[in-house]
Amino acid sequence: MLNMAEGVARLGALAASPVVAALADAFERAGFELAIVGGPVRDALLGRATNDLDFTTDARPDDILRIVEPLATATWDIGRAFGTIGAKVRGDSPRPLPGSPRRSWEPLGVGAQVEITTYRADSYDGVTRKPTVEFGDTLEQDLARRDFTVNAMALRVPGPSLVDPTGGVEDLVATTLRTPSDPSVSFGDDPLRMLRAARFASQLGFSVDPATEQAMEELRETLSIVSPERVQGELVKLLRTDAPDRGIRFLVDTGLMQLVLPEVPALRLEIDEHHHHKDVYEHSLTVLRQAIDLEHERHPGADADVVLRLAALLHDIGKPATRKLEPGGGVSFHHHDLKGARMARKRLQALRFDSDTISSVSRLVELHLRFFGYSEGSWTDSAVRRYVRDAGDELERLHILTRADVTTRNKRKAARLKSAYDDIEHRIDELAAAEELGAMRPELDGNRIQEILGIGPGREVGEAYRFLLDIRLDEGMIGADAAEQRLRDWWAARADG
């Protein structure tokens, strides 16, 4: 619930902070307006942490740079074409602006990174929806072009005074997302705003205004003109929220997910009255929530693990393609792990994810079933080593994903699976302490193999390496001397064969 008195007090504190006060004073003395805009204003009113400071001004980029440089340890103008200048405001007393009188300054404290953008009045070409950058003249004009009313508020400084021309405060109170202008026009200008609605619904716990949601359903196909890179960026921001399942449901219900991750709505398998199985879509969202809870529990304070969250969401996407209705009412999904890994790789490539993310997610999807054989019978040390070897750098994520994948309501079964996974993690820790399990390499490297066998680089070295690795996995550490003798015996038997 928004407490306006507390929110106004937080806005006052924000305006009075050393960095804001110094910038406000500098722009006022230079004859320009300045306002904090968007997220920082919204979050201050809601009592949420404010990490970034975004400003807008009637000053043009050259003027912004001239005003900010005396206050900053660094500036960057990579966004100059869009009217944006970035700066890191330093914590000591800045130099006075050229021609201005010397004066005493409050220390700015820890350096803060800020972005300051000239008022915008963009227009769109109606085909690609790429904006033609046009600078505006008024703050109100700038606010009217923003995505949602709760992001279209500004705090003029110095002063301070709140500027809210589109009813953002009322929508904060109502916990509603609504576009400042006609939603059809707003989404027609930039279809990516439809994905931003899902992200803010998750991030803020807000609902979407019915007229806004209807426009999204009607205009969802226009999302296809947005570049994969921009879509990927917004998907990542959604997954980084604490409750991404809320936004995912919204995207599925509006049909937008069909254009982003069509494999997710495909999880809503038709339930046959004679063949019963778990609701794969609901199960996947539950796994995502549980993975996030475990992520916070095991790594408190760490950044959101997007790779883990993608793997949790996509781990069962191979099921629709592998479902088979068995005689007697059973349902099977044979090899859905392998099928899902291939599907995940293909989809993430289409969304222009980086190769490391693609490899990690697809590997986790491929391995997510591996543990369940352990719960059905004790593994040998060799099997545990191979589990670690196959997981590689993804072992910790695989621990979390596998635990999160238990969604049964049967308390006895859930307790049994938890106990089994506690046991396998304990055994991995014991083996790791005894055998340097994390390295998982043969006791002889490629160079030593060549020396012992008297051969040069080539296929035979690789075969010998794999032979020794199998010994390492099956038997653990046997010592360099024993490994050398086994290698010589293997080489001799190979020659005789």
Phi, psi and omega in degrees: 000131181282121174261106187296321181298315179292321180297318178296321179296321179292324176297319179297320179293322179296315181295330183272354181298150187304317182296312182295316181298320180293316179294317181300317180295317182296317180291322180295317180294332178275356176087023181238158175277157175211140178213139167285138189222151170076230187306314180300324179290313178303311185290326176297318178296324182275350183080020178270156179299137178251109185260330183244151176241112178250131181239158171226155188204161173275355177290143176278164187307318180299320179292319178303312182299317181298321182286322188278327187308318180294343183262355195241151170271340179203146173226157176214145186235032181299335178261017185304320181299336178258009176087012187251131173240132177255153180204152169251110184281127187279169185262004177250183184289125182282161174288145177292153177297147178306130177086354181264153180291150175289148181204164178279147182236144171288142174298144184271357180072213182293137179304137181241140177269128183228158171233134182234125187236137175295143175314137182244150174218059189296152169236159183239151187279353177082354180243298179271346184065014174284133185284143167269113188290122176228131179280143180259178184246342184228154178295319181298321177296319179296316182294327183295339183267003184277171192287311183225153185300325182290345176256004183251037175246152180220155177240105179293137176224147355289174183155276346270167174217138181276133177245119186218075187284347186241012176082034180296322180297317178299322180286330172297316178298320182276358184050053185233140173260125182215144179280148181295328179242186178309125184300329178296322178289316182298312180285332175294324177295313181214099182299338180299338179300336178293322176289326177297327177299317179296319180296315180291328176300320178287314186294319185258347185073028183264161171260164181258133178307136184305318180294323177294317179296320179298319179296324178296318179296322182286329186254010188302327182295338180292345178298338183295342180273353179279140183297147178303326181297319179291320178297315179301316181301319180287324176298317179298317179297322177296315182294337180281349179288165182285340181223064184295340181298330178297312178292324178298315177302318181297317179294322177293315183294328180272354181087357182290328181296336178298336180262354182248297177229078184299342179293337182285307175298335178294344178290346180281075184288143176293130181270121178272132185296340181259350181230104187262136173207167182296145174293107189293324180296308180296321177301316182295321178291325176294318178299319178300312180298316182292325177296319179295318178299316179292324177302313179294322183292318185273335182225064183300136177084353181283158176296154179302135182267093183295323179300311179300317184291322174297316180297320179296318180292323189259001191299333182249018185292348176280352185293315181303322183282344184245003183295133176225127179276116185268154175301142178089005175098001179278161177228133179239156178225055186300132177063025178291340177293315179290317178298316180296322179298318178294320180294319180297316179301313183296317182291316181292328174295319179297330180271006174065034173290156179290159187296326179295316178297316180300313181296317182294314181296312182296325178293318179296319177297319181296325187264357192294342179266348190305320185296328192295341171291331180294321183291344182264353179181150185294133176274149171286166175301326178299317180295322178294318179299317181293325176299314179293316181300315182291326179286325179056230182290349182266011186301314181296318177296322179295322174306310184292313181300316182295318177295320181292337184285357177269105182238013181296146176273353179282106187297324181293318179294318180298319179294322179296317180293320178297317179298320180296320181285326172303319182293316182293323177295322178296317180293322177298318179297318180295314180294322180297318180294324184276332192231010185053053189299330183299329180288314177048055178235157173298162181279354174237129180272180185299320180295317180293323177301315180297321180295314183295317185269350180065041181234164177263180179302144178161190184299323184295328177295318178297320179295318179295320179299314180295324176300314180291326178294321177299320177298317180300317181288319184283323190241351184081204181283123180247355180097149185296322181294315179294322179296321179296317180295320179296322179295316180297319179297317179298319182294319180293317180295325179294321180291320180293328181289000000 
